């Protein structure tokens, strides 16, 4: 079994932006990706893992804006909505960390290749509006603080920002 079997083109998974294209590749974590190969389907996890020389990027691409609006329509207040979404993201990050720490034993990769790198989170909003990013900006500090020292950075981006960012890869 090879970790590279999970390598695929990043799917932006944004129903509200069907024309958005991307040509970057990463390791699929959810679906039929790493999580399934490790037999950890009962864990929530981020969508993709990108391994760089000094960092591991856990990337979650979701329509948190629609989720936020749907919860608003159901009568939830802003504080409760943010708590619900933050908890969902935390569960995905924590599940992803469990998966990360299981990778070396299942895929015959040295622990140093995984465990000595900084772990960074990228939350990609299915949006092209800067105002939407501003709504979720506070999550960067809250998640980084609550998951320190395991997580060294959290970045919230819209699709355009992610495309510019991922072009660095």
N, C-alpha and C positions, 0 to 999 in steps of 0.2 A: 504494500500500500504506500502510495506516495502523496506527500502534501501537495505536490504540483498538480495532482488530479483535480484539485479544487480551484485552480487558477482560471479565472474567466474575466471577460470584459465587464467592468462595473456597470450594472443596470441602475439607472437613476430612479426607477420605480415611482415616478410621479404621474399619476393619472391626470392631474390638472395641467401638466406640461408634456404632452405626448411627443412633441417634436424635438425634445432635448436629446442630443446625441452625446456620446462619450466614447473615447477609444482607449481609456486607461484600463489596466488589468490589476486585479488583486485576488487574494485567496478568499473564496466564498466561505463564510462561517455558518450561516443559517441554511435552511432548506436542505439540499443534498450535499452540503459542504462539509467542513471540518467537524462540526457538531455531530452530524450523522455518522461520519466515519469513526468518531470516538465513542459512539453509542450514548451520547449525552443529549438526546432529543428532548428530555424533560427540562432542560435549561433554556431560558431566554438568552439571546445573544445579539450582538451587533451583526450587521450585514456582511462586512468585509474586514479582512486583516491585510495590512500592507507591511512587509518587513523591510526596513531600511537598515543601513549599517549601525546606527546608534539608537534607533527608535522602532517601536511597533505602533502602528496607527490602527486603532479600532474605529471603523467608520459605520455610522448608522445613518441611513437615508430614509426619512419618514415625512409624512404630511402632518406634522405637529400643528400646523396652522389650522387645518380643517378639524383636527381633533379638538383644538382649543375652542373653535367656534361652535362645534357640536355640543361641547360641555357647557358653553355659555347659554346656548338655546335650551338646554335642559334645566337651566336655572342655577347652575353652580356659580359661586362667586370667584373672582380672580385668584384669590389665595388658595382656594380648594382646587381649582383647575391646575394651577402651577404645581401644587403638591402631587396631584395625580400623575401629571406628565413627568415630573422630576422622578417620581418613584418608578415609573415604567422605564425610564432611561437608566436609572441606577440598577434595576434588575437585569437589564440587558448588559450593562457594563460588568456587573458581578458575575453573571453567567459566562461572559466572554473571558473573564480572568480565570475562571475554573478551566475552561477549554484551553486557554493558553498554557496553563501549568500542566495539562495532560498531554500536550503535543509531543514533548521530548520522548516520553516512554512509548507512545504508540507509533511514532514516525521515525524512530531511531535518529533523532537529532540531539546534539549535545545540549545539555541544560543551559550552557553559557550563551548559545545562540538565541535563546528566548529570554532567559531570566536576567541577563545583564543589560538589557536594553531599556530605555525609557519607554513607558507606555503612555501614549497620547490618544485622546478621543477627538473624533471629528463628528459633529452632529450636522447633517446636511438637511436643511429645510426645503421642502418642495415649494419653492417660492423664488421670485426674482425681485422681490420688494425689500429694500433696505429696512423699512419700518417693521417688517416681520422679523428680521434678524434682531432688531433692537428689543423686541418683546422677549426674546429668549437669551439675550446677552447675559443676564444675571445668572443663568444656569451655569455659565462657564466657571465662575468663582465658587458657586455653591457646590457643584459636583466635584471640582478639584479639591476643595477644602474637605469635603466629607469623605473623599476616597484617598486622601493623602496618607501615606507616602506611595501607594501603589500607582496612582495616576499622577503624571507630572504636568499635563496640560490638557485643557478642554477648549475646543474651538467650535463656535456655532457659525455656520455659513449658509448662504443661499446657494442656489445652483450655479450662478455666475461666479461667485467667489470660489466655489469648489473646483470649477473648471480651471480657473487661474491657478489655484493652489495645486491641484493635481498635475498641472503641466510641469511642475517642478520635479515630478517623479520620473 
